[in-house]
Every structure is written in C-alpha cells, then in structure tokens.
C-alpha cells in the first residue's frame, strides 16, 4: 500500500488526477474504472482541465463504472450515468460508446449483473480503478457483510448509505433501496486501485480499513492485500494515523 498525504481536498484531487493522467498518456487505450460521489468530483475536474489544456486525450480510453442505482433511468439527475456525463464525459473527447455502467433499468438483477461482467471481461479487465471510501467502509456499493462479495451483484443498500445519499433526493423515500455494483473480486483484479479520501469525518473508517484487521464487515480492508493500491488522502482524513 502506497499512501500519498495531501494538504487538502484540492491537493488530493490534483495528485489523483496526475496519476490517472499519467496512465492515459502512457497507455492511450487504457481501461479506467470510475467512481461517483463527492470524493472524485475534483479529480474529474482536474482531468477535464488537462484535456482542455491539450495535455490529455481520451479518444481511445474505455471506462467502466463501479455501480448504478437499480430502477433509475439514465435521464434521472441522480443516476450515476447522469453524474458521469455531467461531471466528466461530456467535457472530454471520450467516445460515449466506450463508456459503460450497469444497466439500472434492467429489472432482472441476474441478467444485468451477468451482462456487466461480460462487458468488463471483454475489455481485458481494468487498468486503474478509482474508488472513494464510504463511512461504513463500503467501496462501490459493496456494503459491510459476513463475506466479501465477488462479482457484479445487486445489493440492498444499508440505512447508513441511504441516509448519506438522501441529500441528493427530494426526500429519503425517493432514494433507491438497491443498486448494481462491481464485486470485490472484480475491483481486486484491477492492475492499480486508486482511492481518494478527504475530510475528518472519514478519519476513523480510514484507520479501521487500512490499519486494522482485514474483514468483510469493513469491505475496503481487503485492499490491504492489493499489490498496487494507492491511497491519496488529505491531512484531515489521515489525522488518526501516525
């Protein structure tokens, strides 16, 4: 595990974008595993800036996203398809045909998950997987469990996750209760895993995940075993780590 300590959110975002940008330059047809949520927004902002400055070219890049809410159409402003388009895809020259997310509109969970695993396999796997860290240690929507989930699957969101996401919806009743997510095994197969963590409110779970025992009750803890895991975190998030 490599830890990059940064001053603040902006510094964290810049350094994470530099790592992704270096891969895009050295391997123009790379496969990026992408994440949603507030943590990676700054990283995407920096990547867009790199593109606009002429330093980055995404024309050959392929992407697969971690997850998508079950039941939300792409046009819904809270869908992760909408999020990715709004924060990243529409601002760079990535081919929309090369961007992939689980199909949240597919009601057959087994079919949706199986098809997404086939998409990932057809690309030869993920070169770099970007992650955030949930307050309960979840990565993607792999929630605390009594075992590590392997492949893409449908998950019932925990009350903590629903509460955390309600700020994006008109009411808590509108928050989807299920999502499709890449499994732990899929994430672990990525050649590089890059996690961004910011804020004092993440300090305890960061310590538990990466300086505590490896256990499925803290899903992110499995990343301690990844051969090329990079944690980019600001001083506040690392405040409980010596």
C-alpha positions as CSV (number, residue, x, y, z in Angstrom):
1,X,0.0,0.0,0.0
2,X,1.3,3.4,-1.0
3,X,0.0,6.4,0.9
4,X,0.1,9.9,-0.6
5,X,-0.6,12.5,2.1
6,X,-2.0,15.8,0.7
7,X,-2.8,19.1,2.2
8,X,-6.5,19.3,1.4
9,X,-9.2,18.2,-1.0
10,X,-7.9,20.3,-3.9
11,X,-4.4,18.9,-3.4
12,X,-5.8,15.4,-3.2
13,X,-7.8,15.8,-6.4
14,X,-4.8,17.2,-8.3
15,X,-2.5,14.4,-7.3
16,X,-5.1,11.7,-8.0
17,X,-5.7,13.2,-11.5
18,X,-2.0,13.3,-12.1
19,X,-1.8,9.5,-11.5
20,X,-4.7,8.9,-13.9
21,X,-3.4,11.3,-16.4
22,X,0.0,9.6,-16.5
23,X,-1.7,6.3,-17.3
24,X,-3.8,7.9,-20.1
25,X,-0.6,9.4,-21.6
26,X,1.5,6.2,-21.4
27,X,-1.4,3.9,-22.4
28,X,-3.9,5.8,-24.5
29,X,-6.3,2.8,-24.9
30,X,-6.4,2.1,-21.1
31,X,-9.5,0.9,-19.3
32,X,-10.4,3.2,-16.4
33,X,-12.7,2.0,-13.6
34,X,-14.6,5.1,-12.5
35,X,-16.4,6.1,-9.3
36,X,-19.2,8.5,-8.4
37,X,-19.9,10.6,-5.3
38,X,-18.4,13.8,-3.9
39,X,-14.9,12.5,-3.4
40,X,-13.8,12.1,-7.1
41,X,-15.5,15.3,-8.4
42,X,-12.3,17.3,-8.0
43,X,-10.3,14.6,-9.7
44,X,-12.6,14.7,-12.7
45,X,-12.4,18.5,-12.7
46,X,-8.6,18.3,-13.0
47,X,-8.8,15.6,-15.7
48,X,-11.1,17.9,-17.7
49,X,-8.7,20.7,-17.3
50,X,-5.9,18.5,-18.6
51,X,-7.9,17.7,-21.6
52,X,-8.8,21.4,-22.3
53,X,-5.1,22.3,-21.9
54,X,-4.3,19.8,-24.6
55,X,-2.3,17.5,-22.2
56,X,-4.7,14.6,-22.2
57,X,-6.5,12.7,-25.0
58,X,-9.4,10.4,-24.0
59,X,-10.3,9.4,-27.6
60,X,-9.1,5.8,-27.1
61,X,-9.9,5.4,-23.4
62,X,-12.6,2.9,-22.3
63,X,-14.3,3.2,-19.0
64,X,-16.4,1.0,-16.7
65,X,-18.2,2.4,-13.7
66,X,-18.4,0.8,-10.3
67,X,-22.2,0.9,-9.9
68,X,-25.6,2.3,-10.7
69,X,-28.8,2.6,-8.8
70,X,-31.4,-0.1,-9.7
71,X,-34.5,1.4,-11.2
72,X,-33.2,4.9,-12.2
73,X,-33.2,5.7,-15.9
74,X,-30.2,7.4,-17.4
75,X,-32.1,10.7,-17.7
76,X,-32.7,10.9,-14.0
77,X,-30.4,13.5,-12.5
78,X,-29.5,11.2,-9.6
79,X,-28.5,8.3,-11.8
80,X,-24.8,7.7,-12.0
81,X,-24.9,7.8,-15.8
82,X,-26.1,11.4,-15.5
83,X,-23.4,12.1,-12.9
84,X,-20.6,10.8,-15.0
85,X,-21.9,12.7,-18.1
86,X,-22.3,15.9,-16.2
87,X,-19.0,15.8,-14.3
88,X,-16.7,14.2,-16.8
89,X,-17.8,12.5,-20.1
90,X,-19.4,15.5,-21.9
91,X,-16.4,17.7,-21.1
92,X,-13.7,15.5,-22.7
93,X,-13.3,13.6,-26.0
94,X,-14.1,10.1,-24.7
95,X,-16.3,8.1,-27.1
96,X,-19.7,7.6,-25.5
97,X,-19.7,4.0,-27.0
98,X,-16.6,3.3,-24.8
99,X,-18.3,4.3,-21.5
100,X,-20.1,1.6,-19.6
101,X,-22.2,1.4,-16.4
102,X,-24.5,-1.3,-15.1
103,X,-28.0,-1.0,-16.7
104,X,-30.1,0.3,-13.8
105,X,-33.3,0.0,-15.9
106,X,-32.9,-3.8,-16.2
107,X,-35.3,-5.3,-13.7
108,X,-33.7,-8.8,-13.9
109,X,-30.8,-8.5,-11.5
110,X,-29.1,-11.7,-12.6
111,X,-29.2,-10.6,-16.2
112,X,-28.0,-7.1,-15.5
113,X,-25.0,-8.3,-13.4
114,X,-24.1,-11.1,-15.8
115,X,-24.1,-8.8,-18.8
116,X,-21.9,-6.2,-17.0
117,X,-19.3,-8.8,-16.0
118,X,-19.2,-9.8,-19.7
119,X,-18.5,-6.2,-20.7
120,X,-15.6,-5.9,-18.2
121,X,-14.2,-9.2,-19.3
122,X,-14.4,-8.2,-23.0
123,X,-12.1,-5.3,-22.3
124,X,-9.5,-7.5,-20.7
125,X,-10.0,-6.1,-17.2
126,X,-9.4,-2.7,-15.6
127,X,-6.1,-0.9,-15.7
128,X,-6.9,1.5,-12.9
129,X,-9.9,1.5,-10.6
130,X,-10.8,4.8,-8.9
131,X,-12.5,4.5,-5.6
132,X,-14.0,6.6,-2.7
133,X,-14.5,5.3,0.8
134,X,-17.9,5.1,2.4
135,X,-18.4,6.0,6.1
136,X,-19.1,2.3,6.8
137,X,-16.1,1.1,4.8
138,X,-18.0,0.3,1.6
139,X,-16.4,0.5,-1.8
140,X,-18.7,0.8,-4.7
141,X,-21.9,-0.5,-3.1
142,X,-20.1,-3.4,-1.5
143,X,-21.7,-3.0,1.9
144,X,-20.5,-4.5,5.2
145,X,-21.2,-8.2,5.1
146,X,-20.2,-11.5,6.6
147,X,-18.3,-12.3,3.4
148,X,-16.6,-10.5,0.5
149,X,-18.9,-10.3,-2.5
150,X,-17.1,-11.4,-5.6
151,X,-18.7,-10.4,-9.0
152,X,-21.2,-7.8,-10.1
153,X,-24.3,-8.2,-8.0
154,X,-27.5,-6.5,-6.8
155,X,-27.2,-5.1,-3.2
156,X,-29.7,-3.9,-0.7
157,X,-28.4,-0.5,0.5
158,X,-27.8,-0.1,4.2
159,X,-29.7,2.5,6.2
160,X,-26.4,4.4,6.6
161,X,-25.9,4.6,2.9
162,X,-29.5,5.6,2.3
163,X,-29.1,8.4,4.9
164,X,-25.8,9.5,3.3
165,X,-27.5,9.7,-0.1
166,X,-30.7,11.4,0.8
167,X,-29.2,14.9,0.4
168,X,-29.3,14.3,-3.3
169,X,-33.1,13.5,-3.4
170,X,-36.2,15.4,-2.6
171,X,-36.9,13.0,0.3
172,X,-35.5,9.9,1.8
173,X,-38.4,7.9,0.3
174,X,-37.0,8.8,-3.2
175,X,-33.6,7.2,-2.5
176,X,-33.3,3.9,-4.3
177,X,-33.0,0.9,-1.9
178,X,-31.0,-1.3,-4.3
179,X,-28.1,-0.9,-6.7
180,X,-25.9,-2.9,-9.1
181,X,-22.3,-2.9,-8.1
182,X,-19.0,-4.4,-9.2
183,X,-17.9,-7.1,-6.7
184,X,-14.8,-7.1,-4.5
185,X,-13.1,-9.7,-6.7
186,X,-13.6,-7.5,-9.8
187,X,-12.2,-4.5,-8.0
188,X,-9.2,-6.5,-6.8
189,X,-8.4,-7.7,-10.3
190,X,-7.7,-4.1,-11.4
191,X,-4.0,-3.6,-12.1
192,X,-4.0,-0.5,-10.0
193,X,-6.5,0.7,-7.4
194,X,-6.5,4.4,-6.6
195,X,-8.6,5.6,-3.6
196,X,-9.3,9.3,-2.8
197,X,-10.3,10.1,0.8
198,X,-10.9,13.6,2.2
199,X,-12.2,15.1,5.5
200,X,-12.0,14.5,9.2
201,X,-15.3,12.6,9.1
202,X,-13.5,9.8,7.2
203,X,-10.6,9.6,9.6
204,X,-11.9,6.7,11.8
205,X,-13.0,4.5,8.9
206,X,-9.8,5.1,7.1
207,X,-7.9,3.9,10.1
208,X,-10.2,0.9,10.6
209,X,-9.9,-0.1,6.9
210,X,-6.2,0.2,6.3
211,X,-4.6,0.0,9.8
212,X,-7.0,-2.7,11.3
213,X,-7.8,-6.3,10.5
214,X,-9.0,-7.4,7.1
215,X,-12.6,-8.4,7.4
216,X,-15.8,-8.3,5.3
217,X,-17.5,-6.1,7.9
218,X,-15.1,-3.4,6.6
219,X,-15.2,-4.1,2.8
220,X,-12.4,-1.7,2.0
221,X,-10.0,-3.5,4.3
222,X,-9.4,-6.1,1.5
223,X,-7.4,-3.5,-0.4
224,X,-4.6,-4.1,2.1
225,X,-3.9,-7.2,0.0
226,X,-3.9,-5.5,-3.4
227,X,-0.4,-5.4,-4.9
228,X,-0.7,-1.9,-6.3
229,X,-3.1,0.0,-4.0
230,X,-2.6,3.8,-3.8
231,X,-4.3,5.8,-1.1
232,X,-4.4,9.6,-1.7
233,X,-5.8,11.2,1.4
234,X,-5.7,14.7,2.9
235,X,-4.3,15.5,6.3
236,X,-7.8,15.6,7.9
237,X,-8.6,12.1,6.7
238,X,-5.2,10.8,7.9
239,X,-5.5,12.6,11.3
240,X,-5.8,9.4,13.3
241,X,-2.9,7.7,11.6
242,X,0.6,8.2,12.9
